Amino acid sequence: MTLGLLDKVIDSGIDLLKEMKHETSNDSFAVGSRFEDYVENLFSKKYFSIVEKTHSTETNKERYVESSMNPDFVFRYIPTGEMFAVECKYRSGLKQGMLDWTNPGQLDRYRKFSQERKIPVFIVIGLDGSDDEPGEMFNIPLEEAKYPKLYPSVFNMFSRPPKKSFFWKNGKLY
């Protein structure tokens, strides 16, 4: 075996181990990443292009990318060119009957992002089930997610089938 071939085998093994860790780890970054992948796949490539996507934890370990503080995705609806952002959050359950989806600093950053870019931001939350197959899903416009913790009377208004593809109509994400 030549040294070059051995290097390729070792690199392939390292990549496989990273993928296995991503698929099986329960750390919050892996859970979040799997949920982001799940949500991304609910946006048809025919109708939506990804304009921006936050960087992986691996990239940020090497050198932190400031745009990682932005929502997870900026999508463009191809037929009209309209853009909007999506922040993905997976939660395994409620805390004291409330949906604890963010912290005040993040909420302020998302509001500032929406104002500066002049695009809407939607909070897509997976609840219960698993990060790659949530039991429930909510699509909450940022202006309705006024607090880091939400009552069921708020988030239940934005319930959607977890496996249903997203669509865009009249400036709203469904």
C-alpha positions in Angstrom: 0.0 0.0 0.0 1.4 3.3 -1.0 1.6 6.1 1.5 -0.9 8.2 -0.5 -3.4 5.4 -0.4 -2.9 4.9 3.3 -3.5 8.6 3.9 -6.8 8.4 2.0 -7.9 5.3 4.0 -7.0 7.1 7.3 -8.8 10.3 6.1 -11.9 8.2 5.1 -11.9 6.6 8.6 -11.7 9.9 10.3 -14.5 11.3 8.2 -16.6 8.1 9.0 -15.9 8.5 12.7 -17.0 12.2 12.6 -20.2 11.3 10.8 -20.9 8.5 13.3 -20.4 11.0 16.2 -22.7 13.5 14.5 -25.4 10.8 14.1 -25.2 9.3 17.6 -24.1 12.1 19.9 -26.5 13.6 22.4 -24.5 16.8 23.0 -26.5 19.9 22.3 -24.5 20.9 19.2 -25.0 17.5 17.5 -28.7 17.5 18.4 -29.1 21.1 17.0 -27.2 20.2 13.8 -29.4 17.1 13.2 -32.5 19.2 13.7 -31.2 21.8 11.3 -30.6 19.1 8.7 -34.1 17.8 9.3 -35.6 21.3 8.8 -33.4 22.0 5.7 -34.8 18.9 4.0 -38.3 20.3 4.4 -37.4 23.1 2.0 -37.7 22.0 -1.7 -34.6 22.7 -3.7 -37.0 23.5 -6.6 -38.5 26.5 -4.7 -35.9 27.5 -2.1 -32.2 28.3 -2.4 -30.0 28.6 0.7 -28.4 32.1 0.7 -26.7 31.6 4.1 -26.2 28.8 6.6 -24.5 29.0 9.9 -21.1 27.3 10.2 -20.5 24.0 11.9 -19.1 23.6 15.3 -16.0 22.1 13.7 -15.4 25.3 11.6 -16.0 27.5 14.7 -13.6 25.5 16.7 -10.8 26.4 14.2 -11.8 30.0 14.0 -15.1 31.4 15.2 -17.2 32.9 12.4 -19.3 35.9 13.6 -22.2 35.2 11.3 -22.8 32.0 13.4 -24.7 34.3 15.7 -27.3 34.9 13.0 -30.3 32.6 12.4 -29.4 29.2 11.0 -30.6 29.8 7.5 -31.4 32.6 5.1 -33.6 31.2 2.3 -34.6 32.8 -1.0 -38.0 31.8 -2.5 -36.9 31.3 -6.1 -40.1 32.2 -7.9 -40.2 35.8 -6.4 -36.7 36.3 -5.0 -38.1 37.0 -1.5 -35.8 36.3 1.3 -36.4 35.2 4.9 -34.4 33.7 7.8 -35.1 30.6 9.9 -33.8 29.7 13.3 -34.1 26.1 14.2 -34.5 24.9 17.8 -35.2 21.3 19.0 -36.5 20.8 22.5 -37.1 17.4 24.1 -39.9 18.7 26.3 -41.4 21.7 28.1 -39.9 23.1 31.2 -42.6 23.8 33.9 -45.2 23.9 31.1 -43.3 26.5 29.1 -41.3 26.3 25.8 -37.9 27.6 26.7 -36.6 28.3 23.2 -33.8 30.9 23.6 -32.1 33.4 25.9 -32.6 37.2 25.9 -29.4 37.9 24.1 -30.2 35.6 21.2 -33.7 37.0 20.9 -32.3 40.6 20.7 -29.8 39.4 18.0 -32.5 37.9 15.9 -34.6 41.0 16.2 -31.6 43.2 15.2 -30.8 40.8 12.3 -34.4 41.1 11.0 -34.4 44.9 11.3 -31.0 45.4 9.6 -31.7 42.9 6.8 -35.3 43.9 6.4 -36.4 40.3 6.2 -38.7 38.2 8.4 -37.3 35.7 10.8 -39.2 32.5 11.6 -38.5 30.2 14.6 -39.0 26.6 13.7 -39.2 24.5 16.8 -39.2 20.7 17.1 -40.7 19.4 20.3 -40.7 15.9 21.7 -39.9 12.8 19.6 -36.3 13.1 18.4 -34.2 15.8 16.7 -34.5 14.0 13.4 -38.2 13.1 13.8 -39.9 15.5 16.2 -43.3 14.7 17.6 -44.5 18.2 17.2 -43.3 21.2 15.2 -44.0 24.9 15.4 -43.3 27.7 12.9 -43.4 31.0 14.9 -42.8 34.4 13.3 -40.2 36.2 15.3 -42.6 39.1 16.1 -44.9 36.5 17.8 -42.0 34.9 19.8 -41.8 37.9 22.1 -40.1 36.2 25.0 -37.4 33.5 25.5 -40.1 31.3 27.1 -43.5 30.8 25.5 -46.8 29.7 26.9 -48.6 26.9 25.0 -51.3 29.4 24.2 -48.7 31.2 22.0 -46.7 28.4 20.4 -49.7 26.2 19.7 -51.1 28.8 17.4 -48.2 28.0 15.0 -48.4 24.2 15.0 -47.6 22.5 11.8 -47.2 18.8 10.7 -43.5 17.9 11.4 -43.0 16.0 8.1 -44.8 18.5 5.8 -42.7 20.5 3.4 -42.6 24.3 3.9 -44.1 26.7 1.4 -44.0 30.4 1.0 -47.0 32.6 0.2 -47.6 36.3 0.5 -44.6 36.9 2.7 -45.4 34.1 5.1 -43.8 30.8 5.7 -46.2 27.8 6.1 
